[in-house]
Every structure is written in structure tokens, then in C-alpha cells.
Amino acid sequence: MIQRQAATGDRASFFRVWAAWLERRALWLLAALIIGYTLVYTAAAIAKYNAYAMGFDLALYEQQIWNTAHGRWFETSVFSFTNNALGVDLQLIEAPLALAYALAPSVYTLLFLQSAALALGALPLFLLACERLGYAWAGLGLAFAYLFYPVVTNTNLYELRLRSFAVTPFFMALYFLETKRAGWFYVSLLLALACRTDIGLLVAMLGVYALWRRMTWRFWLVPLAAGIAWVGLSVFVIVPRLSSGSPYLFTSIYYNLGSTPSEIAQTMFTRPIFVLQQVATPGKFEYLNGLFAPVAYTALLNPPALLIAAPTLALNLLSPSRLHWDLVHGYSILVTPFVFYGTTQGLRWLRARAPFAFLRGAAGLALLVGVVALAAAVSNLWWGNAAARWLRRPLSPRMALAREIASQIPADAPLAASNLIAPILPPRRYLYYFPGNQSYGASNLKLAAYLLVDQTSANDEFRAALDALRHDPQWRVLVERDNFVLMQRIQ
């Protein structure tokens, strides 16, 4: 008995020593995590770019930011219904990004900014966890889990996602909500709203959550009103005005429910069984598991926190396209702050109500936080670490060849380009997507003076569109080499 007590005492002493060491150095270790993540994932993003594996969206956003940096605010050319990015979505975040881009005009700047923006989310999460759980080492453990969370790492390396820049502001908003600092809470919400229209729905739900918590009107009425107003202003005023009256673009994602916002809403209320059938599929259950398994399902212990993310989850789950409900394409990144908020609140709840006295103490909390951190790390490795995958990829020789062929195109000439080629070319004022799709109109091809495409992995629609141009007397082939085709419109 005496030996058992001595062993228990030794373990307790060992834990206290290490806990005290982590408590004193938590901020330094957090800074190392943030800096390390930023450097590694910036390098991985650049490696993916140099491997000739980034898609057209990166070129789209760089063009808009490049135009803004040159005084043509939010100008874009890829859409057939508007020449202003605000005619597609309220993405005001491009203005401060343009300032940084003007200082260092390179696509690498944008890749770095996305990595840094996601990494910085670890800081307010750390502060939030310290506030709710009482220990800096607990905040450090959850920050580690966040930086290994598969949705974060995969989004970071999927081209450029403006949603990424709303993650840290949402973590800040949650921290200032808990610490009841209204002014900074509002600043955080404004930063988040600047990223996209649909963020207004999350802001409104944050107000509903604050109302449920019986907080003062400053924490529930303001975000509720501001979120609803933001969505209404975007969908019904600004976007239609700048898009020649075209319907809100992103409603086309939900063609299974209707063709306009009103039709979609009508389907939601009048055909609930049909709507449920759109959501209750095996693939979407796997998607939900992918959101919660990396935090050891602890976020489920606090459902009200997760309900803040209900609009984004609903939009993702209602889509018939898998890219909206996987862990790769970045559409779930806005769920992340609320998953970790739910985890923080869930651990606090579990600690207070644990049936075993051990779990209610500091050592028990350390065990719980350790389980979450381990689950995040294992999930990241299980689904394939995004950084490791791309850092091993060599520079693509096709990238150099594409740039060599593109050097024959005048820098100011309107250009249509295919998916992988567009991001590796210097930005230009007039860029179009070939062969066109639901978002990027095929009709824009008539505005292009040159066409540069890569036929590798082309589908039947792509080849048919290219063959049509080969037989069009208004176009001639200038270069055809190793599946690259450069064509010029005959004036």
C-alpha cells in the first residue's frame, strides 16, 4: 500500500512539474506552433503551385486582387454577367489583401497570407481555452489540435479560399463574447463579414446563441440584426445591382431544390421529407464524422455551440455536389471555429460532471485535452497530411513549358486559358476560362484574342469545344506541343 501511494505521488509530482513548465512557456510554444505552421504550409502551398496543381480559382482571385491593387477596385473579367467581384459576392477582404499584394506582387504573397491567417486562429483559440478551462497548457493542446485539424490543413492547400480569412475573426469574436468585451466583439464580426455574404448567417446565429445564453442585448441584438442585414443587402441589393439583375450566383448550387432563393425556400418548407432525403446519405454521414472525429467527438457535448454553424452545415449538406461536403475543398472551414468552441465548452462541461473525481482535476483535464490533440494528429495522418503530400512533389516540367509557350502572348492581350494553366501565368486585366462552366460563362471566349490550353486529362466537352475552334476560320493555331495548344484570333 505504501509503495502504491508513493508511485501515485511520484506520478502526481511528475505531472505538476511538467504542467508548471508548460504553463510558464505556453506563449512561446504557441508562437513556435504558429510560425512553424505558417512556414510549413506556405512552403507546401508553393510546392503544390510549382507542381502545376493549382486550379483556376487561384487565378480568379489573384486577378481581382491585382486589379484592385492597380486602382480597378474588385474588377474581374471571368464572369459573363458582371465585371465586378461584388456582383458575385460581398468579398471586401480583397481590399486589404490587395494592399499586401501591392507591396509584394506575387501569387506567393497570397499563399503566405492564407497560411498565416489560418495559423493565427490558434491564438484566440488559445486565449478562449485558457479562459474557459483555466490553464495555458490546455489552450496549447487545443491550439495544436486546431493546427492539425484536417479541414484546416486541406483548405490551406486548396488554391485560395477567402473563407479562410474569417476563421481567426470568428475565434476572436467567441473569445470576446466570453469575456464580454462588446467593442472588440463588434470589430471581430466586421472582419468576418468582410469575407463573404453567407458569413452573415453565422453572425446572426451567433446573436441567437448569445440570446440563448441570456447575455445583454449588445451581444445578441447587434449580431442578429447585422448578420441578417448583411445577407439581405448582398443578395437583394448590391449583388443584383452589380450583376445586371442576374440571380445570386450561388443559388445555382442547389438546383435540386429550386432555381431562385424563393423557390429554394419554398421547397425547404413544403417538402421536408424530400429535403431530408437530400441530407441523409451515407457520404454525408461520413462527412460529419470527418468533422467531429478529429476532436474525439467532444464538440458534440455542447450542441448549442455547434448550432451557430448550422447555416454553413445546412448549405453544405443540401448541395448535391460532393465538393461542398468533403474535407478538401474548403467549404467547411467556417465550421471549424464552432467545432473547437464546442470542444472547449464540451471539455468544461465534462470536467464539471465527470463521474470520476480524477477527471475533474487538472490531471484529468490534461488527459482529455491530450485525447483531443491525439485524435487531431491521428486523423490528419489517417486522411493524409496535406503538407507532406505536396512537399515531396518535384517542380513540374509542364509548368516551365507552359510559361515558355505563354511568353508569345502580349502581356495586355485578352486571354482565355484552361484550368491548370491560368494560375501560373502573370495576372492580366482580361482573363477568361476555357471551356466555360456554370460560373464562368463560355460566352466570354468571344472577347479573347488568344487561347492557351492544356489537353492533358481533358474531357469530351473540352475536346469538342477545342475542335470547334480548330474549324473556326476566325482562329488559327500558333503552337501545338506536348498537349499544349496556343491559338490566336484572326483580326
C-alpha positions as CSV (number, residue, x, y, z in Angstrom):
1,M,0.0,0.0,0.0
2,I,2.8,2.4,0.9
3,Q,4.6,1.6,-2.3
4,R,1.4,2.2,-4.4
5,Q,0.9,5.6,-2.6
6,A,4.5,6.5,-3.3
7,A,4.1,5.6,-7.0
8,T,0.9,7.6,-7.2
9,G,2.6,10.6,-5.5
10,D,5.6,10.3,-7.9
11,R,3.2,10.4,-10.9
12,A,1.4,13.4,-9.5
13,S,4.6,15.2,-8.8
14,F,5.8,14.5,-12.4
15,F,2.6,15.9,-13.8
16,R,2.8,19.0,-11.7
17,V,6.4,19.7,-12.8
18,W,5.6,19.3,-16.5
19,A,2.3,21.3,-16.1
20,A,4.2,24.1,-14.5
21,W,6.8,24.1,-17.2
22,L,4.2,24.2,-19.9
23,E,2.3,26.9,-18.1
24,R,5.3,29.2,-18.0
25,R,6.3,28.6,-21.6
26,A,2.9,28.2,-23.2
27,L,3.0,31.5,-25.1
28,W,6.5,30.8,-26.5
29,L,5.4,27.3,-27.6
30,L,2.2,28.7,-29.1
31,A,4.3,31.3,-31.1
32,A,6.5,28.4,-32.3
33,L,3.5,26.4,-33.4
34,I,2.0,29.4,-35.3
35,I,5.3,30.3,-37.0
36,G,6.1,26.7,-37.8
37,Y,2.7,26.0,-39.3
38,T,2.9,29.2,-41.4
39,L,6.3,28.3,-42.8
40,V,5.5,24.7,-43.5
41,Y,2.1,25.3,-45.1
42,T,3.3,28.2,-47.1
43,A,6.1,26.0,-48.4
44,A,3.6,23.2,-49.2
45,A,1.3,25.6,-51.0
46,I,4.2,26.9,-53.1
47,A,5.3,23.3,-53.8
48,K,1.8,22.5,-55.0
49,Y,1.8,25.6,-57.2
50,N,5.2,24.7,-58.6
51,A,3.9,21.1,-59.2
52,Y,1.4,22.6,-61.6
53,A,-1.6,21.5,-59.5
54,M,-3.5,24.7,-58.6
55,G,-6.8,25.4,-60.3
56,F,-8.5,28.4,-62.0
57,D,-9.9,29.9,-58.8
58,L,-6.4,30.9,-57.7
59,A,-6.1,32.9,-61.0
60,L,-9.6,34.4,-60.5
61,Y,-8.8,35.7,-57.0
62,E,-5.3,36.9,-58.0
63,Q,-6.8,38.8,-60.9
64,Q,-9.3,40.6,-58.7
65,I,-6.7,41.5,-56.1
66,W,-4.2,42.5,-58.8
67,N,-6.8,44.8,-60.4
68,T,-7.7,46.3,-57.0
69,A,-4.0,46.9,-56.3
70,H,-3.9,48.8,-59.6
71,G,-6.9,51.0,-58.8
72,R,-9.5,49.0,-60.6
73,W,-11.5,48.1,-57.5
74,F,-12.7,44.5,-57.4
75,E,-12.7,44.3,-61.2
76,T,-13.0,40.8,-62.8
77,S,-13.4,39.5,-66.3
78,V,-14.2,35.8,-65.9
79,F,-18.0,36.2,-65.4
80,S,-20.4,36.8,-68.2
81,F,-22.9,38.7,-66.0
82,T,-20.6,41.2,-64.2
83,N,-17.2,42.9,-64.3
84,N,-17.1,43.4,-60.6
85,A,-16.4,40.8,-57.9
86,L,-19.0,42.4,-55.7
87,G,-21.5,41.5,-58.4
88,V,-20.8,37.9,-57.3
89,D,-20.4,38.1,-53.6
90,L,-19.5,40.7,-50.9
91,Q,-15.8,39.8,-50.5
92,L,-14.4,43.1,-49.3
93,I,-11.5,41.3,-47.8
94,E,-9.8,41.6,-51.2
95,A,-9.1,45.3,-50.5
96,P,-6.6,44.7,-47.6
97,L,-5.2,41.7,-49.4
98,A,-4.6,44.0,-52.3
99,L,-2.6,46.3,-50.1
100,A,-0.3,43.5,-49.1
101,Y,-0.1,42.2,-52.7
102,A,0.9,45.7,-53.9
103,L,3.9,45.6,-51.5
104,A,4.9,42.1,-52.7
105,P,3.1,41.4,-56.1
106,S,3.3,37.7,-56.3
107,V,1.0,34.7,-56.0
108,Y,3.3,33.5,-53.3
109,T,2.2,36.5,-51.2
110,L,-1.4,35.3,-51.3
111,L,-0.4,31.7,-50.4
112,F,1.6,33.0,-47.5
113,L,-1.3,35.3,-46.3
114,Q,-3.7,32.4,-46.3
115,S,-1.4,30.2,-44.3
116,A,-0.7,33.0,-41.8
117,A,-4.4,33.8,-41.5
118,L,-5.3,30.2,-40.6
119,A,-2.3,29.8,-38.3
120,L,-3.2,32.9,-36.3
121,G,-6.6,31.3,-35.4
122,A,-4.6,29.3,-32.9
123,L,-4.0,32.5,-30.8
124,P,-7.6,33.5,-30.0
125,L,-8.5,29.7,-29.6
126,F,-5.6,29.5,-27.0
127,L,-7.0,32.5,-25.2
128,L,-10.5,31.2,-25.3
129,A,-9.4,27.8,-23.9
130,C,-7.4,29.5,-21.2
131,E,-10.5,31.5,-20.2
132,R,-12.9,28.5,-20.2
133,L,-10.6,25.7,-19.0
134,G,-8.3,27.7,-16.7
135,Y,-4.9,26.5,-17.9
136,A,-2.5,27.8,-20.5
137,W,-1.3,24.2,-21.3
138,A,-4.9,23.3,-22.1
139,G,-5.1,26.2,-24.6
140,L,-1.8,25.0,-26.1
141,G,-3.2,21.5,-26.5
142,L,-6.3,22.7,-28.3
143,A,-4.3,25.1,-30.5
144,F,-2.1,22.1,-31.5
145,A,-5.3,20.1,-32.4
146,Y,-6.6,23.0,-34.4
147,L,-3.4,23.3,-36.5
148,F,-3.6,19.6,-37.3
149,Y,-7.4,19.6,-37.9
150,P,-7.8,18.1,-41.5
151,V,-10.3,20.8,-42.6
152,V,-7.8,23.5,-41.8
153,T,-4.8,21.8,-43.4
154,N,-6.7,20.8,-46.5
155,T,-8.3,24.1,-47.0
156,N,-4.9,25.8,-46.7
157,L,-3.7,23.9,-49.7
158,Y,-6.7,24.1,-51.9
159,E,-5.9,27.1,-54.0
160,L,-7.1,30.3,-52.3
161,R,-10.3,30.5,-50.1
162,L,-11.5,33.9,-48.9
163,R,-13.4,32.0,-46.2
164,S,-10.0,31.2,-44.6
165,F,-9.6,34.8,-43.6
166,A,-12.8,34.7,-41.5
167,V,-11.6,31.9,-39.2
168,T,-9.5,34.0,-36.9
169,P,-12.1,36.8,-36.6
170,F,-14.7,34.2,-35.5
171,F,-12.3,32.8,-32.9
172,M,-11.8,36.4,-31.7
173,A,-15.5,37.0,-31.6
174,L,-16.1,33.9,-29.5
175,Y,-13.3,35.0,-27.1
176,F,-14.6,38.5,-26.7
177,L,-18.1,37.1,-26.3
178,E,-17.0,35.0,-23.4
179,T,-15.0,37.9,-21.9
180,K,-17.9,40.3,-22.5
181,R,-15.9,42.9,-24.4
182,A,-18.5,44.3,-26.8
183,G,-16.3,46.7,-28.8
184,W,-13.7,44.1,-29.8
185,F,-16.6,41.7,-30.4
186,Y,-18.0,44.0,-33.0
187,V,-14.6,44.6,-34.6
188,S,-14.2,40.8,-34.9
189,L,-17.6,40.4,-36.5
190,L,-16.9,43.2,-39.0
191,L,-13.7,41.5,-40.1
192,A,-15.5,38.2,-40.5
193,L,-18.4,39.8,-42.5
194,A,-15.9,41.3,-44.9
195,C,-15.0,37.9,-46.3
196,R,-18.3,36.6,-47.7
197,T,-22.1,37.1,-47.9
198,D,-23.0,33.8,-46.2
199,I,-21.0,34.7,-43.1
200,G,-23.9,37.0,-42.2
201,L,-25.9,33.9,-41.4
202,L,-23.2,32.7,-39.0
203,V,-23.1,36.2,-37.4
204,A,-26.9,36.1,-37.0
205,M,-26.7,32.7,-35.4
206,L,-24.0,33.9,-33.0
207,G,-26.6,36.5,-31.9
208,V,-29.2,33.8,-31.4
209,Y,-26.6,31.9,-29.3
210,A,-25.9,34.9,-27.1
211,L,-29.7,35.4,-26.6
212,W,-29.9,31.7,-25.6
213,R,-27.1,32.5,-23.1
214,R,-29.2,35.4,-21.8
215,M,-26.5,37.9,-22.5
216,T,-27.2,41.6,-22.8
217,W,-28.7,43.0,-26.0
218,R,-25.3,44.3,-27.2
219,F,-24.2,40.7,-27.6
220,W,-27.3,39.3,-29.3
221,L,-29.3,42.1,-31.0
222,V,-26.4,43.7,-32.8
223,P,-25.0,40.5,-34.4
224,L,-28.5,39.2,-35.2
225,A,-29.5,42.4,-36.9
226,A,-26.2,43.0,-38.6
227,G,-26.0,39.4,-39.9
228,I,-29.5,39.5,-41.4
229,A,-28.9,42.9,-42.9
230,W,-25.6,41.9,-44.4
231,V,-27.2,38.9,-46.2
232,G,-30.2,40.9,-47.3
233,L,-28.1,43.8,-48.6
234,S,-25.8,41.5,-50.5
235,V,-28.4,39.1,-52.1
236,F,-31.2,41.6,-52.8
237,V,-29.4,44.9,-53.4
238,I,-25.6,45.1,-54.1
239,V,-25.1,41.8,-56.0
240,P,-28.1,42.3,-58.3
241,R,-27.2,45.9,-58.9
242,L,-23.7,45.0,-60.0
243,S,-24.7,41.8,-61.9
244,S,-27.2,43.4,-64.3
245,G,-30.1,41.8,-62.3
246,S,-28.8,38.3,-62.6
247,P,-29.9,35.9,-59.8
248,Y,-27.5,35.3,-56.9
249,L,-24.9,33.0,-58.4
250,F,-24.5,30.6,-55.5
251,T,-28.2,29.6,-55.5
252,S,-27.4,27.6,-58.7
253,I,-25.5,25.1,-56.4
254,Y,-28.9,24.0,-55.1
255,Y,-30.6,23.2,-58.4
256,N,-32.1,20.1,-56.7
257,L,-34.2,22.5,-54.6
258,G,-35.0,25.3,-57.0
259,S,-33.6,27.9,-59.3
260,T,-34.1,31.0,-57.2
261,P,-33.8,31.8,-53.4
262,S,-37.6,32.0,-53.1
263,E,-38.1,28.6,-54.8
264,I,-35.4,27.0,-52.6
265,A,-37.1,28.4,-49.5
266,Q,-40.5,27.1,-50.7
267,T,-39.0,23.6,-51.2
268,M,-37.5,23.7,-47.7
269,F,-40.9,24.5,-46.1
270,T,-43.2,22.5,-48.3
271,R,-41.2,19.3,-49.0
272,P,-39.4,18.4,-45.7
273,I,-39.2,14.7,-46.5
274,F,-37.6,15.4,-49.9
275,V,-35.1,17.8,-48.2
276,L,-34.3,15.2,-45.6
277,Q,-33.5,12.7,-48.3
278,Q,-31.0,15.2,-49.8
279,V,-29.2,15.2,-46.5
280,A,-29.5,11.7,-45.2
281,T,-27.0,9.9,-47.5
282,P,-24.0,7.7,-46.4
283,G,-21.5,10.1,-47.9
284,K,-22.8,13.0,-45.9
285,F,-22.7,10.9,-42.7
286,E,-19.1,10.2,-43.4
287,Y,-18.5,13.9,-43.9
288,L,-20.0,14.7,-40.5
289,N,-17.8,12.0,-39.0
290,G,-14.8,13.7,-40.6
291,L,-15.7,17.0,-38.9
292,F,-16.1,15.5,-35.4
293,A,-13.7,12.5,-35.2
294,P,-10.6,14.8,-35.2
295,V,-11.7,16.3,-31.9
296,A,-12.7,12.9,-30.4
297,Y,-16.4,13.9,-30.8
298,T,-16.1,16.3,-27.8
299,A,-17.7,19.1,-29.7
300,L,-20.9,17.1,-29.6
301,L,-21.0,17.6,-25.9
302,N,-22.1,21.2,-26.4
303,P,-24.8,21.3,-29.2
304,P,-25.7,25.0,-28.7
305,A,-22.2,26.0,-29.8
306,L,-22.5,23.8,-32.9
307,L,-25.9,25.3,-33.8
308,I,-24.0,28.6,-34.6
309,A,-22.5,26.7,-37.5
310,A,-25.9,25.3,-38.6
311,P,-26.3,27.6,-41.7
312,T,-22.9,26.5,-43.1
313,L,-23.6,22.9,-42.3
314,A,-27.0,23.1,-43.9
315,L,-25.7,24.8,-47.1
316,N,-23.0,22.1,-47.4
317,L,-25.3,19.1,-46.7
318,L,-28.1,20.3,-49.0
319,S,-25.7,20.5,-52.0
320,P,-25.9,17.6,-54.4
321,S,-22.2,18.1,-55.3
322,R,-19.7,16.2,-53.1
323,L,-17.1,19.0,-53.3
324,H,-19.3,21.0,-50.8
325,W,-19.3,18.2,-48.3
326,D,-15.9,16.8,-48.2
327,L,-12.8,17.8,-46.1
328,V,-10.8,19.0,-49.1
329,H,-12.4,21.9,-51.0
330,G,-12.6,24.4,-48.2
331,Y,-16.4,24.8,-47.9
332,S,-16.3,23.5,-44.3
333,I,-13.6,25.9,-43.0
334,L,-16.2,28.2,-41.4
335,V,-17.5,25.3,-39.3
336,T,-14.1,25.0,-37.7
337,P,-14.3,27.8,-35.1
338,F,-17.5,26.4,-33.8
339,V,-16.3,22.8,-33.7
340,F,-13.4,24.0,-31.4
341,Y,-15.6,26.3,-29.4
342,G,-18.0,23.3,-28.9
343,T,-14.9,21.2,-27.9
344,T,-13.8,23.8,-25.4
345,Q,-17.2,24.1,-23.9
346,G,-17.7,20.4,-24.0
347,L,-14.5,19.7,-22.1
348,R,-15.6,22.3,-19.5
349,W,-18.9,20.6,-19.1
350,L,-17.4,17.1,-19.0
351,R,-14.9,18.1,-16.4
352,A,-17.6,19.6,-14.1
353,R,-19.9,16.5,-14.5
354,A,-17.4,13.6,-14.8
355,P,-18.4,10.6,-12.7
356,F,-14.8,10.0,-11.7
357,A,-13.0,12.5,-9.4
358,F,-9.8,12.1,-11.4
359,L,-11.4,13.7,-14.5
360,R,-12.5,16.7,-12.5
361,G,-8.9,17.6,-11.6
362,A,-6.1,19.2,-13.6
363,A,-4.6,15.8,-14.5
364,G,-8.0,14.6,-15.8
365,L,-8.3,17.7,-17.9
366,A,-4.8,17.1,-19.3
367,L,-5.9,13.6,-20.3
368,L,-9.0,14.9,-22.1
369,V,-7.0,17.6,-23.9
370,G,-4.4,15.1,-24.8
371,V,-7.0,12.8,-26.3
372,V,-8.3,15.7,-28.5
373,A,-4.8,16.6,-29.6
374,L,-4.0,12.9,-30.4
375,A,-7.3,12.5,-32.3
376,A,-6.5,15.5,-34.5
377,A,-2.9,14.3,-35.2
378,V,-4.0,10.8,-36.0
379,S,-6.9,12.0,-38.2
380,N,-4.5,14.3,-40.1
381,L,-2.2,11.4,-40.7
382,W,-5.0,8.9,-41.4
383,W,-6.6,11.0,-44.1
384,G,-3.2,12.0,-45.5
385,N,-1.2,15.0,-44.3
386,A,-1.6,17.7,-47.0
387,A,1.7,19.3,-46.4
388,A,3.7,16.1,-46.5
389,R,1.9,15.1,-49.8
390,W,2.9,18.3,-51.6
391,L,6.3,19.0,-50.1
392,R,7.6,15.7,-51.7
393,R,6.4,16.7,-55.2
394,P,9.1,18.0,-57.6
395,L,8.8,21.0,-59.8
396,S,6.7,20.2,-62.9
397,P,8.4,20.4,-66.3
398,R,5.0,21.1,-67.8
399,M,4.9,24.3,-65.9
400,A,8.1,25.6,-67.5
401,L,6.9,24.6,-70.9
402,A,3.5,26.3,-70.4
403,R,5.2,29.5,-69.4
404,E,7.6,29.2,-72.4
405,I,4.6,29.0,-74.8
406,A,2.8,31.7,-73.0
407,S,5.7,34.1,-73.4
408,Q,4.5,34.6,-77.0
409,I,1.2,36.2,-75.8
410,P,1.3,40.0,-75.3
411,A,1.0,41.0,-71.7
412,D,-2.1,43.1,-72.3
413,A,-3.9,40.8,-74.7
414,P,-7.2,39.3,-73.5
415,L,-6.5,35.6,-72.9
416,A,-8.7,32.5,-72.4
417,A,-6.9,29.7,-70.5
418,S,-7.7,26.3,-69.2
419,N,-7.8,25.2,-65.6
420,L,-4.2,24.5,-64.6
421,I,-2.5,27.0,-66.9
422,A,-4.3,30.2,-65.7
423,P,-2.8,30.3,-62.2
424,I,0.8,30.0,-63.4
425,L,0.6,33.0,-65.8
426,P,1.2,36.6,-64.8
427,P,-2.1,38.3,-63.9
428,R,-3.8,40.4,-66.6
429,R,-6.8,42.6,-66.8
430,Y,-8.7,40.3,-69.2
431,L,-8.6,36.6,-68.4
432,Y,-11.3,34.1,-69.3
433,Y,-11.9,30.4,-68.5
434,F,-11.9,27.8,-71.2
435,P,-14.2,26.0,-72.0
436,G,-16.5,27.7,-69.5
437,N,-18.8,26.3,-66.9
438,Q,-21.8,27.2,-64.8
439,S,-19.9,30.0,-63.1
440,Y,-17.5,31.2,-65.7
441,G,-19.5,31.8,-68.9
442,A,-18.4,30.2,-72.2
443,S,-19.7,33.3,-74.0
444,N,-16.6,35.2,-72.8
445,L,-14.5,33.4,-75.4
446,K,-15.6,35.8,-78.0
447,L,-13.7,38.5,-76.0
448,A,-10.4,36.7,-76.1
449,A,-7.6,37.4,-78.5
450,Y,-5.6,34.3,-77.5
451,L,-6.3,30.9,-76.2
452,L,-3.9,28.7,-74.3
453,V,-5.0,25.3,-73.1
454,D,-3.6,22.0,-71.8
455,Q,-5.4,19.0,-73.3
456,T,-4.0,16.6,-70.7
457,S,-6.9,14.9,-68.8
458,A,-9.4,16.9,-71.0
459,N,-13.0,15.6,-71.0
460,D,-15.2,15.2,-74.0
461,E,-16.8,18.6,-73.6
462,F,-13.4,20.3,-73.5
463,R,-12.2,18.5,-76.7
464,A,-15.4,19.2,-78.5
465,A,-15.1,23.0,-77.7
466,L,-11.4,23.0,-78.8
467,D,-12.2,21.1,-82.0
468,A,-14.9,23.7,-82.8
469,L,-12.3,26.4,-82.6
470,R,-9.9,24.4,-84.8
471,H,-12.5,24.5,-87.6
472,D,-13.4,28.2,-86.9
473,P,-11.9,30.4,-89.6
474,Q,-11.5,33.2,-87.0
475,W,-8.9,31.2,-85.1
476,R,-5.5,29.8,-86.0
477,V,-3.1,27.5,-84.2
478,L,0.2,29.1,-83.3
479,V,1.8,26.4,-81.2
480,E,0.8,22.8,-80.6
481,R,3.3,20.9,-78.4
482,D,3.0,18.1,-75.9
483,N,-0.7,18.6,-75.4
484,F,-0.5,22.3,-75.1
485,V,-2.3,24.4,-77.8
486,L,-1.9,28.1,-78.3
487,M,-4.3,29.8,-80.7
488,Q,-4.8,33.4,-81.9
489,R,-8.0,35.0,-83.1
490,I,-7.5,36.4,-86.6
491,Q,-8.4,40.1,-86.6
